[in-house]
Amino acid sequence: MEDKFSNIVIILMIIVILVLGGIYYAKVAQSQAVALKDMPTYNDRLEDGVLTNETNDTNSTNNTENYNVNDIVIPGVEETNIYSQTTSGYPYNNRYYYNELNEYSKVIYDAFVKELDNLKYGNCTIELDYDFSELLSNEEGQHALKEYYNDAVNALNLDIPNIFYIDFSKMFLNIETTSSIFSKKYKLYIDSGDFSTYFTSDFVTNSQVALAIKQVESNKNQFKEMASSDAYLTIKRIHDKLVNDMTYDGTGIQKASVYGALIERKGVCESYARTFKYILDELGIENVLVTGKGTNSTGATEDHMWNYVKLDGFWYAVDVTWDDPIVSGGAQTDEMRHKYFLKGSGTFLTNHEESLNISTSGKVFNPPVLATRDY
């Protein structure tokens, strides 16, 4: 009789524990769903081309965390944040900076790439289908994940240059934690937060974006028609056409994008370099974007972006921006138009300094090593 009574007591205790656990689990899940409406954001501010840490850190005990990417900045003239630009889903095959990411950053990068076609609608939610429990269970896990997210977006924007309609400062990484007595579960996704879309301010509807993409691709094809079986000649033709067609201009929302170069025919160094990469990528010519400092002909040092191109097994530098005589202040001579075309480290790095530490806490990317001599 005592054994039977003891068994009943044990069964009742188990039922009570399970019920209480279920109630706790439900309460936590509910509180997180409400917390989605008021998630803390983490912002850095760009002043005079330099990032200053200004973390808006709430002491909230909510179990939903949200991160914004305002602290992801590639230095550029006119204090340009190139991550306020965007993406079109062309079939690219150059993942140079992707290969430098860690496991977590690659998951985030891949999730963006998977949704490239859907991003043009401006409100696609990107699900991160991966178990982040091991990382997030650590005390510094959420801080580390923020850095890995930044690294992923940095690499994405370096590898995929035709990003002109998405404002990444309007995209948020959400960490939704559901706790029970026995475990914690994490759901991660990226969305537009309280913004209706994550488009740049010059685009309102997805039909406008679709038209802009069509225009960019149409103008890009004019460059592709210049392709030759001789890689050197192809690179030179595209370089020369960009120099001829573009005007250096630091005004306009799209001043750092392929849209600025191919449609508005104006922009800053990012626009020249991104468009050069965009066209070479589609022609299968290996190249990368490089950021850093440039010391111009007046002796002034400025934030800058250019390209490295692989030709005959070696890497050479090309600075399309500074080969534009209007920018360099030189005469319209062939020599001036190719002063920074396919150069080796011995000449190019005398007034260009690589610097790919492109966020306050992110990793430092390593560009290819240049050939010593000019091509």
One Martini backbone bead per residue (centre of mass of N, CA, C, O) as a GRO file, in nm:
protein
  375
    1MET     BB    1   0.059   0.062  -0.022
    2GLU     BB    2   0.303   0.254   0.007
    3ASP     BB    3   0.406   0.213  -0.281
    4LYS     BB    4   0.155   0.323  -0.422
    5PHE     BB    5   0.160   0.603  -0.290
    6SER     BB    6   0.443   0.682  -0.385
    7ASN     BB    7   0.382   0.668  -0.687
    8ILE     BB    8   0.165   0.885  -0.690
    9VAL     BB    9   0.342   1.116  -0.586
   10ILE     BB   10   0.549   1.108  -0.814
   11ILE     BB   11   0.353   1.158  -1.046
   12LEU     BB   12   0.247   1.433  -0.941
   13MET     BB   13   0.523   1.577  -0.943
   14ILE     BB   14   0.578   1.549  -1.243
   15ILE     BB   15   0.328   1.700  -1.341
   16VAL     BB   16   0.390   1.970  -1.200
   17ILE     BB   17   0.662   2.021  -1.340
   18LEU     BB   18   0.556   2.020  -1.631
   19VAL     BB   19   0.348   2.246  -1.598
   20LEU     BB   20   0.543   2.466  -1.499
   21GLY     BB   21   0.730   2.450  -1.741
   22GLY     BB   22   0.514   2.526  -1.951
   23ILE     BB   23   0.444   2.803  -1.834
   24TYR     BB   24   0.728   2.925  -1.853
   25TYR     BB   25   0.763   2.884  -2.155
   26ALA     BB   26   0.521   3.060  -2.241
   27LYS     BB   27   0.604   3.326  -2.107
   28VAL     BB   28   0.868   3.372  -2.256
   29ALA     BB   29   0.758   3.367  -2.543
   30GLN     BB   30   0.571   3.611  -2.504
   31SER     BB   31   0.778   3.829  -2.419
   32GLN     BB   32   0.935   3.817  -2.691
   33ALA     BB   33   0.715   3.900  -2.885
   34VAL     BB   34   0.687   4.185  -2.758
   35ALA     BB   35   0.993   4.272  -2.779
   36LEU     BB   36   1.002   4.318  -3.091
   37LYS     BB   37   0.888   4.623  -3.062
   38ASP     BB   38   1.151   4.678  -2.840
   39MET     BB   39   1.456   4.687  -2.960
   40PRO     BB   40   1.774   4.699  -2.920
   41THR     BB   41   2.032   4.915  -3.039
   42TYR     BB   42   2.350   4.932  -3.233
   43ASN     BB   43   2.543   5.231  -3.266
   44ASP     BB   44   2.741   5.399  -3.495
   45ARG     BB   45   2.938   5.692  -3.571
   46LEU     BB   46   3.006   5.913  -3.841
   47GLU     BB   47   3.310   6.114  -3.822
   48ASP     BB   48   3.524   6.221  -4.039
   49GLY     BB   49   3.568   5.904  -4.124
   50VAL     BB   50   3.519   5.821  -3.814
   51LEU     BB   51   3.471   5.592  -3.574
   52THR     BB   52   3.238   5.607  -3.298
   53ASN     BB   53   3.151   5.492  -2.996
   54GLU     BB   54   2.776   5.459  -2.965
   55THR     BB   55   2.615   5.281  -2.739
   56ASN     BB   56   2.278   5.171  -2.724
   57ASP     BB   57   2.242   5.050  -2.402
   58THR     BB   58   2.028   4.845  -2.265
   59ASN     BB   59   1.895   4.694  -1.948
   60SER     BB   60   1.739   4.474  -2.062
   61THR     BB   61   1.557   4.153  -1.991
   62ASN     BB   62   1.504   4.076  -2.251
   63ASN     BB   63   1.511   3.787  -2.495
   64THR     BB   64   1.557   4.011  -2.721
   65GLU     BB   65   1.782   4.072  -2.982
   66ASN     BB   66   1.922   4.369  -3.162
   67TYR     BB   67   2.097   4.445  -3.470
   68ASN     BB   68   2.277   4.701  -3.619
   69VAL     BB   69   2.482   4.822  -3.919
   70ASN     BB   70   2.615   5.119  -3.870
   71ASP     BB   71   2.925   5.002  -3.807
   72ILE     BB   72   2.953   4.956  -4.120
   73VAL     BB   73   3.264   5.072  -4.266
   74ILE     BB   74   3.393   5.205  -4.556
   75PRO     BB   75   3.616   5.395  -4.650
   76GLY     BB   76   3.548   5.729  -4.793
   77VAL     BB   77   3.477   5.966  -4.964
   78GLU     BB   78   3.257   6.182  -4.822
   79GLU     BB   79   3.169   5.991  -4.593
   80THR     BB   80   3.112   5.700  -4.705
   81ASN     BB   81   2.857   5.452  -4.671
   82ILE     BB   82   2.844   5.161  -4.852
   83TYR     BB   83   2.613   5.022  -4.661
   84SER     BB   84   2.389   5.221  -4.804
   85GLN     BB   85   2.344   5.006  -5.007
   86THR     BB   86   2.336   4.704  -5.255
   87THR     BB   87   2.131   4.395  -5.460
   88SER     BB   88   2.198   4.165  -5.722
   89GLY     BB   89   2.134   3.832  -5.869
   90TYR     BB   90   2.403   3.756  -5.991
   91PRO     BB   91   2.629   3.510  -6.123
   92TYR     BB   92   2.866   3.473  -5.908
   93ASN     BB   93   3.235   3.355  -5.836
   94ASN     BB   94   3.346   3.567  -5.609
   95ARG     BB   95   3.482   3.466  -5.271
   96TYR     BB   96   3.728   3.593  -5.127
   97TYR     BB   97   3.619   3.704  -4.840
   98TYR     BB   98   3.457   3.460  -4.751
   99ASN     BB   99   3.716   3.274  -4.698
  100GLU     BB  100   3.779   3.454  -4.418
  101LEU     BB  101   3.558   3.336  -4.266
  102ASN     BB  102   3.374   3.208  -4.035
  103GLU     BB  103   3.124   2.998  -3.972
  104TYR     BB  104   2.908   3.213  -3.886
  105SER     BB  105   2.950   3.420  -4.115
  106LYS     BB  106   2.883   3.224  -4.348
  107VAL     BB  107   2.590   3.179  -4.275
  108ILE     BB  108   2.502   3.474  -4.316
  109TYR     BB  109   2.599   3.516  -4.601
  110ASP     BB  110   2.437   3.278  -4.729
  111ALA     BB  111   2.159   3.391  -4.656
  112PHE     BB  112   2.173   3.636  -4.836
  113VAL     BB  113   2.226   3.493  -5.107
  114LYS     BB  114   1.963   3.320  -5.106
  115GLU     BB  115   1.790   3.620  -5.098
  116LEU     BB  116   1.848   3.813  -5.336
  117ASP     BB  117   1.578   3.810  -5.497
  118ASN     BB  118   1.399   3.902  -5.239
  119LEU     BB  119   1.530   4.180  -5.159
  120LYS     BB  120   1.381   4.357  -5.388
  121TYR     BB  121   1.115   4.391  -5.191
  122GLY     BB  122   1.220   4.505  -4.885
  123ASN     BB  123   1.079   4.251  -4.670
  124CYS     BB  124   1.260   4.023  -4.625
  125THR     BB  125   1.309   3.733  -4.435
  126ILE     BB  126   1.603   3.610  -4.276
  127GLU     BB  127   1.690   3.290  -4.216
  128LEU     BB  128   1.885   3.114  -3.961
  129ASP     BB  129   1.976   2.782  -4.034
  130TYR     BB  130   2.113   2.747  -3.719
  131ASP     BB  131   2.317   2.646  -3.447
  132PHE     BB  132   2.387   2.893  -3.178
  133SER     BB  133   2.418   2.776  -2.886
  134GLU     BB  134   2.722   2.761  -2.827
  135LEU     BB  135   2.766   3.067  -2.853
  136LEU     BB  136   2.514   3.190  -2.674
  137SER     BB  137   2.596   3.042  -2.398
  138ASN     BB  138   2.793   3.251  -2.378
  139GLU     BB  139   2.863   3.550  -2.234
  140GLU     BB  140   2.993   3.668  -2.530
  141GLY     BB  141   2.808   3.573  -2.768
  142GLN     BB  142   2.652   3.828  -2.869
  143HIS     BB  143   2.897   3.999  -2.932
  144ALA     BB  144   3.024   3.805  -3.134
  145LEU     BB  145   2.784   3.796  -3.332
  146LYS     BB  146   2.796   4.089  -3.415
  147GLU     BB  147   3.074   4.065  -3.549
  148TYR     BB  148   3.000   3.839  -3.751
  149TYR     BB  149   2.788   4.005  -3.895
  150ASN     BB  150   2.969   4.230  -3.990
  151ASP     BB  151   3.164   4.052  -4.150
  152ALA     BB  152   2.956   3.941  -4.351
  153VAL     BB  153   2.872   4.219  -4.474
  154ASN     BB  154   3.146   4.307  -4.562
  155ALA     BB  155   3.204   4.069  -4.756
  156LEU     BB  156   2.955   4.098  -4.931
  157ASN     BB  157   3.029   4.397  -5.032
  158LEU     BB  158   3.303   4.309  -5.161
  159ASP     BB  159   3.199   4.067  -5.350
  160ILE     BB  160   2.922   4.239  -5.401
  161PRO     BB  161   2.890   4.537  -5.592
  162ASN     BB  162   2.559   4.545  -5.669
  163ILE     BB  163   2.474   4.755  -5.415
  164PHE     BB  164   2.190   4.999  -5.428
  165TYR     BB  165   1.885   4.940  -5.260
  166ILE     BB  166   2.016   4.871  -4.981
  167ASP     BB  167   1.983   4.955  -4.636
  168PHE     BB  168   2.166   4.821  -4.378
  169SER     BB  169   2.058   5.015  -4.144
  170LYS     BB  170   1.758   4.858  -4.188
  171MET     BB  171   1.894   4.603  -4.064
  172PHE     BB  172   1.814   4.314  -3.846
  173LEU     BB  173   1.934   4.124  -3.581
  174ASN     BB  174   1.761   3.849  -3.438
  175ILE     BB  175   1.728   3.726  -3.093
  176GLU     BB  176   1.539   3.446  -3.000
  177THR     BB  177   1.453   3.346  -2.668
  178THR     BB  178   1.371   3.018  -2.538
  179SER     BB  179   1.272   2.920  -2.209
  180SER     BB  180   1.330   2.651  -1.997
  181ILE     BB  181   1.414   2.435  -1.758
  182PHE     BB  182   1.605   2.261  -1.970
  183SER     BB  183   1.624   2.505  -2.196
  184LYS     BB  184   1.755   2.675  -2.490
  185LYS     BB  185   1.623   2.868  -2.763
  186TYR     BB  186   1.721   2.978  -3.098
  187LYS     BB  187   1.614   3.256  -3.304
  188LEU     BB  188   1.727   3.366  -3.628
  189TYR     BB  189   1.687   3.694  -3.784
  190ILE     BB  190   1.629   3.913  -4.072
  191ASP     BB  191   1.514   4.257  -4.077
  192SER     BB  192   1.338   4.586  -4.071
  193GLY     BB  193   1.178   4.619  -3.834
  194ASP     BB  194   1.022   4.938  -3.826
  195PHE     BB  195   1.058   4.925  -4.115
  196SER     BB  196   0.903   4.883  -4.416
  197THR     BB  197   1.192   4.904  -4.543
  198TYR     BB  198   1.544   4.854  -4.689
  199PHE     BB  199   1.559   5.091  -4.858
  200THR     BB  200   1.661   5.338  -5.007
  201SER     BB  201   1.546   5.669  -5.028
  202ASP     BB  202   1.507   5.644  -5.363
  203PHE     BB  203   1.322   5.396  -5.273
  204VAL     BB  204   0.982   5.257  -5.243
  205THR     BB  205   0.947   5.037  -5.464
  206ASN     BB  206   0.988   4.737  -5.633
  207SER     BB  207   0.949   4.857  -5.919
  208GLN     BB  208   1.184   5.055  -5.905
  209VAL     BB  209   1.401   4.842  -5.860
  210ALA     BB  210   1.353   4.673  -6.115
  211LEU     BB  211   1.421   4.902  -6.311
  212ALA     BB  212   1.708   4.962  -6.211
  213ILE     BB  213   1.825   4.684  -6.269
  214LYS     BB  214   1.767   4.686  -6.572
  215GLN     BB  215   1.941   4.935  -6.636
  216VAL     BB  216   2.210   4.832  -6.531
  217GLU     BB  217   2.227   4.575  -6.709
  218SER     BB  218   2.213   4.719  -6.981
  219ASN     BB  219   2.473   4.897  -6.943
  220LYS     BB  220   2.665   4.663  -6.884
  221ASN     BB  221   2.647   4.525  -7.169
  222GLN     BB  222   2.821   4.738  -7.314
  223PHE     BB  223   3.082   4.632  -7.181
  224LYS     BB  224   3.070   4.327  -7.256
  225GLU     BB  225   3.102   4.380  -7.571
  226MET     BB  226   3.428   4.442  -7.520
  227ALA     BB  227   3.514   4.168  -7.521
  228SER     BB  228   3.802   3.953  -7.519
  229SER     BB  229   4.038   3.699  -7.552
  230ASP     BB  230   4.198   3.933  -7.427
  231ALA     BB  231   4.230   4.024  -7.107
  232TYR     BB  232   4.386   4.286  -7.123
  233LEU     BB  233   4.201   4.429  -7.329
  234THR     BB  234   3.945   4.413  -7.164
  235ILE     BB  235   4.040   4.575  -6.918
  236LYS     BB  236   4.114   4.832  -7.075
  237ARG     BB  237   3.839   4.899  -7.202
  238ILE     BB  238   3.682   4.930  -6.937
  239HIS     BB  239   3.855   5.140  -6.807
  240ASP     BB  240   3.828   5.358  -7.035
  241LYS     BB  241   3.519   5.387  -7.033
  242LEU     BB  242   3.492   5.485  -6.745
  243VAL     BB  243   3.668   5.735  -6.775
  244ASN     BB  244   3.492   5.862  -7.004
  245ASP     BB  245   3.192   5.846  -6.869
  246MET     BB  246   3.286   5.960  -6.599
  247THR     BB  247   3.210   6.166  -6.307
  248TYR     BB  248   3.330   6.327  -6.047
  249ASP     BB  249   3.083   6.292  -5.772
  250GLY     BB  250   2.962   6.372  -5.429
  251THR     BB  251   2.669   6.351  -5.518
  252GLY     BB  252   2.425   6.167  -5.410
  253ILE     BB  253   2.303   5.861  -5.314
  254GLN     BB  254   2.468   5.692  -5.565
  255LYS     BB  255   2.790   5.767  -5.544
  256ALA     BB  256   2.880   5.440  -5.450
  257SER     BB  257   2.759   5.303  -5.717
  258VAL     BB  258   2.655   5.142  -6.004
  259TYR     BB  259   2.427   5.338  -6.060
  260GLY     BB  260   2.593   5.594  -6.069
  261ALA     BB  261   2.771   5.500  -6.313
  262LEU     BB  262   2.552   5.370  -6.528
  263ILE     BB  263   2.324   5.607  -6.503
  264GLU     BB  264   2.452   5.890  -6.389
  265ARG     BB  265   2.769   5.912  -6.447
  266LYS     BB  266   2.846   5.920  -6.130
  267GLY     BB  267   3.107   5.953  -5.865
  268VAL     BB  268   3.305   5.781  -5.659
  269CYS     BB  269   3.537   5.548  -5.594
  270GLU     BB  270   3.328   5.321  -5.541
  271SER     BB  271   3.193   5.342  -5.817
  272TYR     BB  272   3.429   5.269  -5.992
  273ALA     BB  273   3.519   5.000  -5.850
  274ARG     BB  274   3.248   4.845  -5.854
  275THR     BB  275   3.203   4.851  -6.162
  276PHE     BB  276   3.459   4.709  -6.244
  277LYS     BB  277   3.391   4.449  -6.091
  278TYR     BB  278   3.112   4.382  -6.203
  279ILE     BB  279   3.217   4.329  -6.496
  280LEU     BB  280   3.453   4.130  -6.446
  281ASP     BB  281   3.292   3.910  -6.308
  282GLU     BB  282   3.108   3.842  -6.563
  283LEU     BB  283   3.387   3.772  -6.731
  284GLY     BB  284   3.587   3.603  -6.530
  285ILE     BB  285   3.766   3.822  -6.381
  286GLU     BB  286   3.978   3.834  -6.139
  287ASN     BB  287   3.875   4.031  -5.846
  288VAL     BB  288   3.913   4.312  -5.610
  289LEU     BB  289   3.841   4.494  -5.338
  290VAL     BB  290   4.002   4.794  -5.202
  291THR     BB  291   4.097   4.946  -4.898
  292GLY     BB  292   4.206   5.289  -4.789
  293LYS     BB  293   4.483   5.492  -4.861
  294GLY     BB  294   4.540   5.810  -5.030
  295THR     BB  295   4.802   5.999  -5.191
  296ASN     BB  296   4.796   6.275  -5.348
  297SER     BB  297   4.934   6.528  -5.546
  298THR     BB  298   4.909   6.731  -5.279
  299GLY     BB  299   4.949   6.530  -5.010
  300ALA     BB  300   4.678   6.417  -4.953
  301THR     BB  301   4.486   6.216  -4.732
  302GLU     BB  302   4.253   5.949  -4.826
  303ASP     BB  303   3.991   5.778  -4.860
  304HIS     BB  304   3.981   5.455  -5.039
  305MET     BB  305   3.915   5.285  -5.367
  306TRP     BB  306   4.000   4.972  -5.535
  307ASN     BB  307   4.183   4.736  -5.747
  308TYR     BB  308   4.241   4.385  -5.798
  309VAL     BB  309   4.408   4.199  -6.062
  310LYS     BB  310   4.413   3.893  -6.239
  311LEU     BB  311   4.715   3.822  -6.438
  312ASP     BB  312   4.896   3.564  -6.526
  313GLY     BB  313   4.898   3.481  -6.199
  314PHE     BB  314   4.881   3.789  -6.113
  315TRP     BB  315   4.871   4.080  -5.914
  316TYR     BB  316   4.702   4.396  -5.987
  317ALA     BB  317   4.665   4.739  -5.992
  318VAL     BB  318   4.354   4.947  -6.000
  319ASP     BB  319   4.282   5.307  -6.052
  320VAL     BB  320   4.026   5.454  -6.197
  321THR     BB  321   3.993   5.727  -6.061
  322TRP     BB  322   4.302   5.830  -6.099
  323ASP     BB  323   4.267   5.796  -6.427
  324ASP     BB  324   4.103   6.045  -6.406
  325PRO     BB  325   4.192   6.357  -6.501
  326ILE     BB  326   3.989   6.518  -6.326
  327VAL     BB  327   4.105   6.403  -6.058
  328SER     BB  328   4.430   6.424  -6.106
  329GLY     BB  329   4.496   6.687  -6.296
  330GLY     BB  330   4.554   6.595  -6.573
  331ALA     BB  331   4.615   6.524  -6.877
  332GLN     BB  332   4.493   6.400  -7.196
  333THR     BB  333   4.671   6.130  -7.161
  334ASP     BB  334   4.767   5.808  -7.180
  335GLU     BB  335   4.949   5.809  -6.932
  336MET     BB  336   4.742   5.931  -6.728
  337ARG     BB  337   4.515   5.702  -6.791
  338HIS     BB  338   4.763   5.472  -6.684
  339LYS     BB  339   4.908   5.519  -6.404
  340TYR     BB  340   4.692   5.291  -6.245
  341PHE     BB  341   4.759   5.037  -6.446
  342LEU     BB  342   4.873   4.750  -6.362
  343LYS     BB  343   5.021   4.753  -6.074
  344GLY     BB  344   5.271   4.726  -5.860
  345SER     BB  345   5.403   4.765  -5.547
  346GLY     BB  346   5.649   4.950  -5.620
  347THR     BB  347   5.435   5.185  -5.712
  348PHE     BB  348   5.149   5.180  -5.578
  349LEU     BB  349   5.242   5.176  -5.256
  350THR     BB  350   5.350   5.476  -5.238
  351ASN     BB  351   5.015   5.597  -5.240
  352HIS     BB  352   4.904   5.321  -5.114
  353GLU     BB  353   4.695   5.196  -4.837
  354GLU     BB  354   4.604   4.929  -4.683
  355SER     BB  355   4.256   4.892  -4.525
  356LEU     BB  356   4.048   4.614  -4.385
  357ASN     BB  357   3.937   4.763  -4.120
  358ILE     BB  358   3.576   4.809  -4.147
  359SER     BB  359   3.539   4.799  -3.830
  360THR     BB  360   3.562   4.847  -3.496
  361SER     BB  361   3.539   4.500  -3.441
  362GLY     BB  362   3.640   4.372  -3.683
  363LYS     BB  363   3.795   4.220  -3.915
  364VAL     BB  364   4.086   4.165  -4.103
  365PHE     BB  365   4.138   4.185  -4.426
  366ASN     BB  366   4.307   4.005  -4.701
  367PRO     BB  367   4.457   4.085  -4.964
  368PRO     BB  368   4.623   4.042  -5.221
  369VAL     BB  369   4.938   3.993  -5.352
  370LEU     BB  370   5.141   4.179  -5.518
  371ALA     BB  371   5.321   4.241  -5.758
  372THR     BB  372   5.613   4.406  -5.790
  373ARG     BB  373   5.562   4.452  -6.082
  374ASP     BB  374   5.458   4.567  -6.353
  375TYR     BB  375   5.283   4.466  -6.641
   0.00000   0.00000   0.00000
